[in-house]
């Protein structure tokens, strides 16, 4: 079976190669791995190395609180991080707490051996659902402690299929699977996997740390004035249409801050055009000296600010729920902001949890959003209750990183 798996990796690499001729991300994926193992062998000179691997930015954020704990409590340890995604590598290649940051060499047996020979990690952490089976096998052979953090399992994964025995045996090679929920535990138990611990999601710790001292924006406070604010974060076109419909029917009920998922100039221009009746203004224009003038919509036309902006909201709307799935709702919840989102949220435990306790609301269309938002805006008591529920939910889920650290070290 391992030979077939390795053949599959080779076929995948061939597809990436062909895709690189017309896909910029595939091309960057290949360029980033050119002479990679030689570079790692040349550069990695440290000892006491702890290796973290994350697929992309979201998984890296789950690793961050544990990395910070290690650097704080065990400063002699060196941190090496690998990424699968080119976008994640480009965004986080200068992360200050890492001693080394690279792309992950592809999961071919020869690459795995060369990488582990060069790095010689004392301990390895994979994040959430990154499973590279040649790496797992060789790490196990070398008796290097291996852990999964913030893991989550679903019935559709190959571990739980009729053909999944070969894949599932690799789960037993982990020293411990730190998983998010009881549903994952039941799935693991169903295939005889017992080396797990239900500890929760480290993202709660990460987001809670950030909001303790959030960046301030005086110009946004000036925009808000004394009015209520709906903050629409990581929005897509269907989300923006629903918000626009509400503003057109209730033009004076609140102001809108909109931080779209895509901030390219063409999409920003589309938003400006759609919300023209509400005199929209871009954050970049305010920062460049443009004066506010009865603007009722503020467009965030840059990235990296959204996590700080929820402090200014009364209510949040999180985009993506009319597409493949919602974006991060914990950032809003950590500020005690109740959240709305579309119907495609089932893959996200925190969304299901928050709906169950009444801290979040899913809507199926513009009419449902209008009804439910109006009801909330007309009741300060209900708004405060939902805010309290958000705080309670977040506080209940803090401490995962400490629990993992104490278990591993």
C-alpha positions in Angstrom: 0.0 0.0 0.0 2.9 2.4 0.8 4.1 2.0 -2.8 0.7 3.0 -4.2 0.6 6.0 -1.8 4.0 7.1 -2.9 3.0 6.7 -6.5 0.0 8.9 -5.8 2.3 11.6 -4.4 4.4 11.4 -7.6 1.3 11.8 -9.7 0.2 14.8 -7.6 3.7 16.4 -8.2 3.3 15.8 -11.9 -0.1 17.5 -11.9 1.4 20.5 -10.0 4.1 20.7 -12.6 1.7 20.9 -15.5 -0.6 23.3 -13.6 2.4 25.6 -13.0 2.3 26.7 -16.7 -1.0 28.4 -16.2 -1.6 28.7 -12.4 0.5 31.2 -10.4 0.0 29.4 -7.1 1.1 26.1 -8.5 4.2 27.8 -10.0 5.0 29.4 -6.7 4.6 26.0 -5.0 7.3 24.5 -7.3 9.6 27.5 -7.1 9.4 27.4 -3.3 10.6 23.8 -3.2 13.5 24.2 -5.7 16.7 23.0 -4.0 14.7 23.0 -0.8 16.4 20.1 0.9 19.9 21.4 0.0 18.9 24.7 1.6 17.6 23.1 4.7 20.7 21.0 5.1 22.9 24.0 4.7 20.9 26.4 7.0 19.6 24.2 9.9 22.5 24.1 12.4 20.5 24.3 15.6 19.8 21.7 18.3 16.7 21.2 20.4 14.6 21.7 17.4 10.8 21.3 17.7 9.1 21.0 14.3 5.6 22.3 13.6 3.9 21.6 10.3 0.8 23.5 9.2 -1.1 23.3 5.9 -2.0 27.0 5.7 -2.5 30.2 7.7 -5.5 29.0 9.7 -3.6 25.9 11.0 -0.5 28.1 11.7 -2.7 30.3 13.9 -3.7 27.2 15.8 -0.1 26.3 16.4 0.9 29.8 17.5 -0.2 29.8 21.1 1.7 26.5 21.7 4.8 27.9 20.0 4.6 31.0 22.2 4.3 28.9 25.3 7.4 26.9 24.3 9.5 29.9 23.5 8.4 31.5 26.8 8.9 28.5 29.1 11.6 26.7 27.2 13.7 29.4 25.5 16.5 26.9 24.7 14.2 25.2 22.2 14.4 26.1 18.6 11.2 26.2 16.4 11.1 25.0 12.8 7.9 25.6 10.9 6.9 24.1 7.5 4.0 25.0 5.4 2.2 23.2 2.5 0.5 26.3 1.1 2.6 29.0 -0.8 0.3 31.7 0.4 0.8 30.7 4.0 4.6 30.6 3.6 4.6 34.1 2.0 2.4 35.6 4.7 4.3 34.0 7.7 7.9 33.5 6.4 9.1 36.3 8.8 7.3 35.1 11.9 9.6 36.3 14.7 9.3 33.4 17.1 10.4 30.8 14.5 14.1 30.0 14.1 13.5 28.3 10.7 10.6 28.5 8.2 10.3 26.4 5.0 7.9 24.8 2.6 7.3 21.1 3.4 9.4 18.9 1.1 7.0 16.6 -0.7 6.1 13.3 1.0 8.4 11.0 -0.9 10.4 8.5 1.1 13.7 9.9 -0.1 12.7 13.4 0.8 11.4 12.4 4.2 14.7 10.8 5.2 16.8 13.7 3.9 14.6 16.2 5.7 14.7 14.3 9.1 18.4 13.7 8.8 19.0 17.5 8.3 16.5 18.8 10.9 16.9 16.0 13.6 13.7 17.2 15.5 13.3 16.3 19.1 9.5 16.5 18.8 7.0 17.0 16.0 3.6 18.7 15.9 1.2 18.4 13.0 -1.9 20.7 13.1 -5.6 19.8 12.7 -5.8 17.4 9.7 -2.3 17.3 8.2 -1.5 13.6 7.6 1.6 12.8 5.5 1.9 9.1 5.8 5.6 8.6 4.8 6.6 11.3 7.2 4.5 9.8 10.0 6.0 6.3 9.3 9.6 7.5 9.3 9.1 9.7 12.4 7.7 6.7 14.2 10.6 4.5 13.1 13.0 7.0 14.5 11.1 7.1 17.8 10.6 10.9 17.6 7.6 12.0 19.7 4.8 13.0 17.3 1.6 14.9 18.2 -1.5 16.2 16.4 -3.0 19.4 17.9 -6.5 20.8 17.4 -7.3 17.7 15.5 -10.8 17.1 14.1 -12.2 14.1 12.4 -15.2 13.6 10.1 -16.9 10.4 8.9 -16.0 11.2 5.2 -12.2 10.9 5.9 -10.5 7.9 4.5 -9.7 6.6 8.0 -13.3 5.6 8.4 -13.9 4.0 5.0 -13.9 0.3 4.2 -10.4 0.8 2.7 -9.1 2.9 5.6 -7.2 0.3 7.6 -3.8 1.2 6.2 -4.4 4.9 6.8 -5.8 4.5 10.3 -2.8 2.4 11.5 -0.7 5.6 11.1 -2.9 7.3 13.7 -1.5 4.8 16.2 2.0 6.1 15.5 1.2 9.4 17.1 2.1 9.7 20.8 -1.1 11.6 21.3 -3.9 13.0 19.2 -5.1 16.2 20.9 -8.6 16.6 19.4 -11.3 19.2 19.5 -14.5 17.4 20.3 -16.3 14.3 21.5 -17.6 13.5 18.0 -14.0 13.1 16.8 -13.4 10.8 19.8 -16.3 8.6 18.9 -15.0 8.2 15.4 -11.6 7.3 16.6 -13.0 4.8 19.1 -15.0 3.2 16.2 -11.7 2.1 14.5 -9.9 1.2 17.7 -7.8 4.4 18.1 -7.4 5.2 21.8 -4.3 7.5 21.9 -6.3 10.7 22.0 -7.3 13.4 24.4 -10.2 15.8 24.0 -8.6 19.1 24.7 -10.4 21.6 22.4 -9.2 24.1 19.9 -6.1 26.2 20.4 -7.6 29.0 18.3 -9.5 30.2 21.3 -6.2 30.9 23.1 -4.7 32.6 20.0 -7.6 35.0 19.4 -8.1 35.7 23.1 -4.4 36.7 23.3 -4.7 39.1 20.4 -7.8 40.9 21.7 -6.2 41.7 25.1 -4.4 44.6 23.5 -6.1 45.3 20.2 -4.8 47.9 17.8 -6.9 51.1 17.9 -8.3 53.1 15.0 -9.3 56.7 16.0 -10.7 57.3 12.5 -13.1 54.4 12.9 -14.3 55.8 16.2 -14.9 59.1 14.5 -16.9 57.3 11.7 -19.0 55.5 14.3 -20.1 58.5 16.3 -23.0 57.5 18.5 -24.6 55.0 16.1 -24.8 51.2 16.2 -22.4 49.3 14.0 -22.9 46.2 11.9 -19.5 44.8 10.9 -19.5 42.5 7.9 -16.3 40.5 7.9 -14.8 38.3 5.1 -17.8 39.0 2.9 -18.5 37.6 -0.5 -21.0 39.0 -3.1 -24.0 37.0 -1.7 -23.4 38.3 1.8 -23.0 41.9 0.5 -26.3 41.7 -1.4 -28.1 40.6 1.8 -26.5 43.5 3.8 -27.4 46.0 1.1 -31.0 44.9 1.0 -31.2 45.5 4.8 -29.7 49.0 4.5 -32.0 50.0 1.7 -35.0 49.1 3.9 -33.6 50.5 7.1 -31.2 53.3 6.0 -30.9 55.1 9.3 -30.9 52.1 11.7 -27.2 51.5 11.8 -23.8 52.1 10.1 -21.9 49.5 8.2 -18.2 48.5 8.3 -17.5 46.0 5.6 -14.3 44.1 5.3 -14.6 41.9 2.1 -12.7 38.7 1.7 -11.3 39.9 -1.6 -9.7 43.3 -1.4 -8.6 43.7 -5.0 -9.4 47.0 -6.6 -12.2 45.6 -8.9 -14.1 44.2 -6.0 -13.7 47.3 -3.9 -15.1 49.3 -6.8 -18.1 47.0 -7.0 -18.8 47.5 -3.3 -18.5 51.3 -3.7 -20.9 51.2 -6.6 -23.4 48.9 -4.9 -23.5 51.0 -1.7 -23.3 54.4 -3.4 -26.6 55.6 -1.8 -24.9 55.4 1.6 -21.9 57.5 0.7 -19.2 54.8 1.2 -15.7 55.7 2.1 -12.6 53.6 2.1 -10.3 53.2 5.1 -7.3 53.9 3.0 -8.8 57.3 1.9 -9.4 58.3 5.6 -5.8 57.3 6.5 -4.6 59.4 3.6 -6.4 62.5 4.9 -9.9 62.4 3.4 -12.5 63.9 5.7 -15.6 62.1 6.8 -18.8 63.5 5.3 -22.0 61.9 6.4 -20.7 58.5 5.4 -22.7 55.5 6.5 -20.6 52.7 5.0 -16.9 52.2 5.7 -15.0 49.9 3.4 -11.9 48.2 4.7 -9.7 47.9 1.6 -6.7 46.2 3.1 -5.9 42.9 4.9 -4.7 42.2 8.4 -7.1 44.5 10.3 -10.3 42.5 10.7 -9.4 40.9 14.0 -9.1 44.3 15.6 -12.2 45.8 14.1 -14.7 43.7 15.9 -14.1 45.8 19.0 -16.1 48.6 17.3 -19.1 46.4 16.3 -22.4 45.9 18.0 -23.3 43.0 15.8 -21.1 41.0 13.4 -22.0 39.2 10.1 -19.4 36.7 9.0 -19.2 35.9 5.3 -18.8 32.7 3.3 -22.0 30.9 4.5 -23.5 31.1 1.1 -20.5 29.4 -0.4 -18.2 26.6 0.7 -18.3 27.6 4.4 -18.1 30.5 6.9 -15.0 32.3 7.8 -13.6 32.8 11.3 -16.4 33.6 13.8 -14.2 33.3 17.0 -12.6 36.7 16.4 -16.0 38.3 16.9 -17.1 36.0 19.7 -14.0 36.8 21.7 -15.1 40.5 21.8 -18.5 39.4 22.9 -20.2 40.1 19.6 -23.1 38.0 18.5 -22.7 36.8 14.9 -24.9 36.1 11.9 -23.9 33.9 9.0 -25.3 31.9 6.1 -26.5 28.4 6.0 -23.3 26.5 5.2 -21.7 26.3 8.6 -22.1 22.6 9.5 -18.4 21.9 9.2 -17.5 24.4 11.9 -17.8 23.2 15.5 -17.8 26.7 17.0 -20.7 27.7 14.7 -22.8 24.7 15.7 -22.0 25.3 19.4 -22.8 29.0 19.3 -26.1 28.4 17.5 -27.0 25.7 20.1 -26.5 28.1 23.0 -28.1 31.1 21.3 -25.0 33.1 20.8 -25.1 33.0 17.0 -27.7 33.1 14.2 -27.8 31.4 10.8 -29.9 32.9 8.1 -31.1 31.4 4.8 -32.0 34.5 2.9 -32.3 38.3 3.0 -35.8 38.3 4.5 -34.8 36.1 7.4 -31.8 38.3 8.0 -34.0 41.4 8.0 -36.4 39.9 10.5 -33.8 38.5 12.9 -31.5 41.5 12.8 -34.4 44.0 13.3 -35.6 42.0 16.3 -32.1 42.1 17.8 -31.6 45.8 17.3 -35.0 46.5 18.9 -34.0 44.8 22.2 -30.9 46.0 24.1 -31.6 43.2 26.7 -31.5 40.5 24.0 -28.4 42.0 22.5 -26.6 42.0 25.9 -27.7 38.4 26.6 -26.2 37.2 23.3 -23.0 39.1 24.1 -22.8 37.5 27.5 -23.3 34.1 25.9 -20.4 34.7 23.5 -18.1 35.6 26.4 -19.1 32.6 28.4 -18.5 30.3 25.4 -15.1 31.6 24.8 -14.0 31.5 28.4 -15.2 28.0 28.7 -12.9 27.0 25.8 -9.7 28.7 26.9 -6.6 26.8 28.2 -6.1 24.2 25.5 -2.6 25.3 24.7 -1.6 25.0 28.4 -3.1 21.5 28.6 -1.2 20.4 25.5 2.1 21.9 26.8 1.8 20.3 30.2 1.1 16.9 28.6 4.0 17.0 26.2 6.6 18.7 28.3 
